[in-house]
Amino acid sequence: MNIPQELELLPKIKGPADVRACSVKELETMAAEIRQVIISQVSQTGGHLAPNLGTVELTLALFRAFDLDQDKLIWDVGHQAYTHKLLTGRLNRFDTLRQFGGVSGFPRMAESPYDHFGVGHSSTSISAGLGIATARDLKEEDFNVVSVIGDGSLTGGLAFEGLNQAGDLERPFIVVLNDNEMSISTNVGALSRFLSRTVSAPMFVRWKDFVERRIKDIPGIGDELHHWAKRGKDSFKSFFTPGMLFEAFRFNYVGPLDGHDIGALADTFEQVKRIDTPVLVHVMTKKGKGYKPAETNPTYFHGVGRFEPETGLAPKPTPGGWASYTEVFGATLCTLAQRDEKIVAITAAMPEGTGTDCFRTRFPERFHDVGICEQHAVTFAAGLATQGYKPAVSIYSTFLQRSYDQIIHDVCLQNLNVNFFLDRGGLVGEDGATHHGAFDLSFLRLIPNMTLMAPKDEDELARMMATAFAVDGPTAVRYPRGMGVGVAVDPRLQPLQVGTGELERSGSDGAIIAIGSRVLPAMEAAEELSREQGLELAVFNARFVKPLPKEQLLALAAEHKCLIIVEENAIMGGFSSAVLELLADNGAMDGLRVHRMGLPDAFVEHGTQKELRTLLGIDKQGIKQRVLDVMR
């Protein structure tokens, strides 16, 4: 990385020990330098800007107070760990952030010895940290374990399960609650409102001072009463602050503290690390701190693409830009909800990311943001479905994995009309392995009663949504991240015939069977092979993973000696496995060659979607090459 010449302190930091050697004043200067580097880099590559700007001082205070060559620092989600990366030897590679072969956007154990637990999904830090603390005690070792969790992640049930056991074990363990009143979007729910009760409220402070003065003025016994009142301040304080919640979990509660005061934070951490029972330090931070556009619009700058650092504005879109699949989903959901008052939208803390923010505006009484609680979202939807409603559960593919038991037990077992809409199905790009929607076709197709679809373009997505609400039973539609292919949506929104595909192209030399985002590149590959090689390949858009278009697939197998199956899902147990099972079960494999293309049995690293599809050979060129290899 070409380090800016104006940076004085940050380039000297090679590891945590160098941070501990700095004065508080030097760390305050370093905070400004860190923000300069983060803003400059994220403006070029995109990334999680606002949450990282909000935790600069908190991270510096942790590095100053703890010996992180021995102590273990665990981050939740990892949206706020860029400063951690810069202070642990990754400054010179920070210009590769979220790029193929470069620094990950999240903590990864394989990337640095200071990344003690890999993250990307929320609410894991307390359980992981407690496990590390327990192992420390079993091995009779001596180091501190600190888990940093945001107030949004604290809404996840896993966080409370960890708190519950930590309080019961009573081991030395420190939890830092980074409270910025935001997750990705503004926090929702009773817990968020409870955390907002602070002793710094002006009305409370004035009232407290008034009471103390009146007590001390009581003749004869005022001083003694004031002494006893002071001794009871902890219980008094906990009545007005979130302390009472964490004290109930048998944590020592400290806070709330100013999350941007390095000196005060470091002093507090120096004190709490001497406590031999669980401690929770409540820290108040400002998301986007130090960069006005991010402070003003923290939701937009939570995870942002390229932008102009001087203004915060994104590059102007190219003329005639197409809508994204997310936008098509949101607009279609609103259209269908206008026609059917039983449709209800549910999301897990991501109305903007899932495209349901327009539904929230138009149908607020039918919109539910449940927070980072995917398990609850699914069972909540199941309850609605028992009363005749048609829930649209909109969750990223990778996050739906967290609610697998609820999908099976609470929805599919009871054959309830819950409709799952899985954004980011397939490769998502720079967020990498924790965020790729690589497994949904595999883990959903094996569940009884489930109808599973994947569209080739925008119009097919809209029609599949109409199909989902017309089906009596659970359904799922998965679609990719990014822009559509430029196909207009037919406003009639005609449902598809369940379990039927579409022959996109005829051909006698073989057939390509594709699903979802791989239909278009399969078509392009077939057209080019026809022009360049004289090969005529049929292309079949299966549309349905479950139920499969059985008769059409068997007919293709009977008419061709070679089938090539292409999907953007784990090849193990995915769509191509389903087709193979169908062919084998129906005696259609004799004399038939079948070649499968998809995601490997491995976790795919971060990079652009284009780079990754090329690397894995599932783009147009990869399909062409596989056909040529097969034909040879």
N, C-alpha and C positions, 0 to 999 in steps of 0.2 A: 504494500500500500504506500502511495506517496503521501507521507505524513505532512500536514500543513506546517510551514516553518514557524507560525505563530504559537504552536503548541510548545509549552515549556516543560510541564511536569509529566503529562501522560506518557510521552515516549520513554521516560526514565523508569516507568513501572514495568518490571518483568514478572512480578508475581505478588502474592498477598503480603509478603514480608516488607516489600517496598512501600506499600500503602500504610502499614503499621508504623513505619518510620516517619511518616509525614505529620506535620502539625495540622490542627483543625483549619487554620487559615489557609494552608497549602491545599487541603482537601476541598475547601470552598472554591479555590481557583480551579482546581482540577475538575470540579463538577461542571463548570462552564466549558472547559475544553472537551469533556466527554459529550456534552450536549451538542457541541459543534460537530464532532465526528459522527455522532448518530444521525443528526439531521442531514448532514452532507451525504452520508452513505445511503440512508433509506430513500432520499430523494432520487437516487440513481437506480436502485435495485428494487424499491418497495420493501415493505416489511411492517413490523409492529412498532409504530412510532410513539403514539401517545402513552401507552403503558410503560414503555422503557424510559421516556423522559420523566415520568412521575416517580421513578424509583432510584434516581441517580444518587441523591444524598443518603437514602436509606442503605443502598449497597455500600457506599463508602464508609458509613458508620459501622456496618457489620464487619467490613474488612479491617477497620481500625480496632474494633473491640475484641474480635476473635482471632485466634491463630489458625488461619485456614490452611496451613500446611499440616495441621493435625485435626482441627475441628471440621465438622461436616455441615455444609450449607446446602439445603434442598429447596429448589424452586418449584412452585406449583404452576402448571401449564407451561411456563417458560416465556410468556409474552413480555416479561420484564427483566430478562437476564442479559441484555446486550452489555450493560455496564460490567456485569460479572465477567463476560467474555473479554472485554477490553482490559480488565485488570488481571487476567490470568494468561497472558502471553499470546493473545490472538489479535492484537492491534495491527500487526504487520500483514495479517491475512484478512482483515475485516472488510476489505474491498471486494472479497469473494462471497460476502454474506448472501445466503440463500441461492447461490449460483451452483451449477453443476460442478461437483468436485470441490466445492468451497465450504466455508463455515456454515454450519446449520443455523437456522433461525431459532432453534430450541437447544437446551442443554442435552448433551449426548455423552454417555459414559465413554464411548470409543473415541471421542474428540479431545478430551482433556481429563487429567487426573483430578481436576477440581470440579468436574461435573459428576456428582456422586449418585445421581439417579436420572435416567432419561425420561423426559416428559413431553407433552404436547396436548394431552387431554387434561381436564380439570379435576381438582379435588383429591389428588393423590398424595400431596406432600406430607400430610400429617401421618397417614398410615405408613408411608415409606420411611419417614424420619423416625417413627416409633420403632419400626423394625430394626433400623440401624442402631438406635439407642439400646434396644434389648440385646442385640448381638454384642454390642460393646460391653454390657454388663456381664453377659455370659462368658466372655473372653477375659473379663477383669481388666479391661483397658480403660484409659482415662482421656476422654475428649468430649467436647460439647457437640450436640446435634441441634441445628436450628432449621426449622421448616418455615418458609415464607409463603403465606397463602393470601390471596386477594379476597375481598369481601364478596365478589361474585362467585368465586370458587367455593366459598364457605356455604353457599346455598345447596351444594351437592351433598346428598346423603352420606357418601363415603367419608367426607370430612368429619361428620358427626360421629360416625362409627369409630373413626380414629381417635377423636377427642374422648369418646366414652371409654375406650380401653386404656388410653394414656392416663386418664384420671384414676382409673382403677389400679393400674400398675404402680403409680406414684414414682416413676423413675425420673431422674434429672433429664429434662427435655424442654426445649424452648420453641414456642410457636410465635411467629410474628404475623399479626394480621394487618395487611396493607389495605387500608380502608380509603378508597377514593370515591365511594358511592357509585361505582361503575363496574360492570363486567365488560362486555363488548358494547352493549347498549346500556342505557340507564337501568340500574338494578330495580327489581320488582319484588314484592312480597313483604310479609310481616317482618322477617329477619332484617331486611334492609332498613325498614323504618325503625326497628329497635336499635340497630347499630348507630343510627343517626342521633340518638339521644346522648348528648355529651354534657359534661359538667362545665364546659366553657360557654354554654348558652348564657347570654347577658342577663336574662331574667332570673335564671337560677343563681348566678353569681351575686346579683344585687340582693336577692331574697336571703341567701346564705349569710351575707355580711350583716344584713339587718337583724337576723335571728341571733347571730353571735354577739353583736353589740348589746342587744336587749338582755341576753343571758348574763353577760358580764356586769351589767348595771344593777342586777338584783342585789340589794344590800345584804352583806354578811356572807352569803353563800354563792354569789355570782362567779367568783374565780374557780371555786371547786366544781360547780356545775359545768363551767366552760371546759375545765380539764377533762371531765368525764365525756362531754360531748365530742371533744377532740379524739379521745380514745375510741369512740364509736364511729369515727368518720368513715372507716372502710365500709361498714354496713350501710351507713347513710349514703355514701357515694354510690355504692352498688345499686341502690334503689333507683337512682337517676341515670345510670349508665349501663352499658352492656356488661359491666363487670359481674352483675348478678347471674347472667347466663353462664359465663365461663367458670365462675366460682361453683356453680351447680355441678359442673363437670370436674370439680376438685382441682382446677387450675388456679394458681396465683395470678391475679389480673393486675396489669400495670398499664395505665393510660387513661384516656387517649393522649398521645404525644404528637407534636409537630413533626411530620415526616420529612421536613426539609431543613431541620436544625441538626447539623451533623454532630456538633459538640454535645448537645443534650442527649441525642440518641446514643452516641457512643458511651457516654457516662452511664446511661440507663442499662445498656447491654453489659457493661463492666460489672454492674451490680447484680443483675439477674443471673448471670452465669455462675454465681456463687450459690444460688439456691438449689437445693438437692431434690426438689419436687417439680412437677410440671409448671411452667410459667407461660402465660400468654401476654405478649406486649402488643397493645393496640396502637397503631400508627396511622395518622391521618395524612394522606398525600393528595396532590392535585394531578390528575391525569393530563399529560401534555405539558407539564410544568416547563417554563422557560422558552416556549415557542408559541407565540400568540395564536396562530391559526389552529394549532392542536388543542390549546386551552379552550378556545371558543367552540370548537367542534370535535370533541374527543372521540365521538362515535365514528365519524368519517376517518379520522387519523388513527383509529385503533390498528387496523390492518390496511395499509394504503399502498397503492401502486406508485409509479414515478410521479414526481411533482417538482415544481419550481421552488427551491428553498426560500427565495426572497419573498414570495407571495403565498406559498402554500397551494397554488393552483396546479391542477393536473394538466398535462399536455392536451391541446385541443384535439378532439376525435377527428378521424379522417372523414371527409364528406361521404354521406350515404352509409354510415356505419350501421350494422345490424343490431338487433336487440339480443341481449344475452338470454340464455335459457332461464335464468333466474327471473328476469323481467317478464318473459313470456308466461312463466308459471304464475307470477303474482297477478298479472293482468287477467289471465284466464280464470284464476280462482275467484277474482272479484266478479267476473261476468257470470260464472256458474252460480255464485252465491246470490247474485241479483235474481236469478231464476228460481233458486231453491233456498228457502229460508231455514232449512234444516242443516245447511252446511256451516260448520264451525271451524275456525282456524286455530291451530295450536303450534307454538314454537318454543324452543328452549333457549331463551336469552338472545335470540338472533333474528329479530324482525327484519332488520335491514339486509342482513346476509342471506336470508332465505327468500326475500322478496315479499314477505307478508306485511310489510309496513303499510302498503296501500290498502290492504284489507283492514288493518287496524284503524286507518283513517275513515274508511267508508262504512265499516260495520263494527264499531268499537264494542258493542254489546255481545258480539259473537266471536271476539278475538281474545285469545289467552296466551300471554307470555308467562310461562311457569318458572322462569329462571333456569339455571344450569342443572336441570333435573330431568334427564331424559327418561329415566325409569318411571317417574311420576307422570310425565307427559303421556306415556303410552297407556298406563292404567287409568289415568284421568279420562283419556279419550275413550277407553273401553266402557267406563261408567256412562259417559254421554251416549254412546252407541246403544246401550241397553234401553235408553229412553227415546229411541227413534231418531236421534241426531246423526249426522254424517260428518264425523271429525276428519279434518285434513291435518295430519301431523307432518309438519315440514321441518325436517332435521337433516343436517349433512350426513352423508352415508357413513363416514367414519365415526360420528358420534352416536348414530343409531345402534352401533355395536354394544353400547353401554346398557341397552335396554332389552337384551335378547330374551331373557327369561320372561319378561312381561309380554313381549310379542307372542311367544309360544303359549304361555299359561293363561294370560288374561285376555288376549285377543283371539288368536287362532283356535285354541282349544274350544272356545265358546262360539266360534264362527261369527264374530261381531263385525259390523260394517265400519271398520276403521281403515282409513286410507292413508298410506305412508307415501310421502313425496320426498325422494332422496336426492337432494342437490349434491354436487361434487362427486357423482358416481364415476369411478375410474381414476385416472391420474390427475391430481390437482396442480402439480407443478412445484413451486419453490418451497412450499411448506413441508414437503417431503413425506417420509414414511409414516409419521403419525397421523397424517391427514389424507393420504390417498384412500379413495373409496374402492379398495381392491377386492373386497370380499362379499359384497352384498348379494350378488347373484348366487353365490355359493351358499351363504347362510340362510337366505330366505326361501330358496326354491325347495328345500327339503321339508318345509313345514306344511303339514296338511291344511287344507282350506285356503291357502294363499294363492292369489292371482298376481303374477309378476310380469312387468312390462318394461321395455326400454325403447325410447323413440329414436328415429334416425334424424329428425329435424324438428323445427319449431311447430309446424302444423301437427305432426304426429304426437308431439308432447301434449298439445292442447286436446287432441282427440282422445288420447289415453287418459287424460284427467276426466273427461266426460265419461269415458268407459268405466273408470274406477268408481265414480259415484253411482253408476247404473248397476254395478255388480252387487249382488246380495252376499256380502262376506268381506273378509279382509283383502286388501289389494296393496300393491306397492309399484310405484313408477320411479325408476332411477334415471337421472339425466346428468350430463357432464357439466363441468365448470366452463365458463367462458361464453363467447359469442356463438350465436346460431349460424346456420349456413346460408341464411338469406331467403328463407321460404316464408311466404306470407301465411298467416293463420286464417283458415276459413271460418268466418263468424258463425256458421251453422253449428260447429262443434259436434259433428256427428260421431257417436260412439262407434268403436271398432267391434267387429265380431270376435268374441273371445276365442283365443286359441287358433287364430288364422294369421298367416304371414302374407307376404306380397312378393311376387316374382318381379324383380326390378329389371332383369335383363335375361334374354334367352341365350343359350350356347350349348354346343354339343361336345366340347373338349373336356368339360369338367364343370363343377359348380362351386361357387364360393357362398357359404352360408354365413351371414353376418348378423350382428345384433347391435342396436344402439348406435354409438358414435362411430363404429367401424363400418357402417353400411356405405357411407359416402366414399371413403378411401378405397373400399372394395370395388365400388362402381368405377372410380377413376382408374384403378389398376386394371380392371377388365377392359375398359375402353382403350387404354394405351397398349395393352398386350395385343388387342385386336389390330390396331394400326401398325404396331412395330413388329409383331411376331406372327400375325395371322392366326392367333389362338382365339377361339370363341368360347368364352366362359359364361355360364349362367351366374347370375347374382341373385340370391334370395335373402330378403329382409324378414327375419323370423318374427320380429315384433314381440312375441311372447316367449318368455323363458318357462313359464308355468301358467296354464297348460301349454305344452309345446304344440305347434301346428303339425300334429302327428301325420295325417294323411299326406300333406304336402311334402314333408321331409322324407317319408317313405317313397313317395313318387320320385323325388330327386335321386334317391339312392338307387332306385330301379333303372333310372334313365342314364346315369353317369357312372363311370368306373372310378372316378376320383372326386372326393369332396374335401374342400378346405374350409375349416370353421374358424371364424375370427371373432374375438371379443376383447373388451378392455376390462377384464376381470381376472382374478386368479384362475389360471388354467386348471388347477386342481379343484375338482368339485363344482366348477362353474357351468356356463352355458354349454360349452363343447362336451363336457362330461355328460350332461343331460341328453345331448343328441346321441352320443355313443351308446348310452344305456338304452335309448329308444331303439336304435338300430339293432343292437345285440338282442334285446328282448323280443324283437319281431323277426329274427332270422334274416336280417337284411345285410349282413356283413360279408357274405360269400363273394369273393372276387372284387370286393370294394376296398379301395385305399382311402383312408381318412387321415388327414393331417390337421393338427390343432395349433392355433396361434392365440396367444393371450399373455397375461402377466405371469412371470416365472414363480416358482416356489421359493420366493425370497422377498425380503422387504426392499422396495425400490427407493433409491435415494432421491434427494431433491434436485431439481433442475426445471427448466421450462417444460411445459407439456409437449412441445414439439421435439425438444431434445430427447426426452424420455421415450416418446413413441418411436422415434428413429432408432434409439439405442436398443429398444426391445423388439424392433422389427415389425411393429403393428401399424405403421403408417403406409401410405400408398406404395412407396418404394419397397418397403419390406414385404408387402403382400405380393408385389410383382416378382420379387426375387424368389420368394418361396414357391410361387407357381412355376417359375422357370426351373427351379431345382427339382420339383416334383415331376415335371414333364420330361426332364432329362433322364 
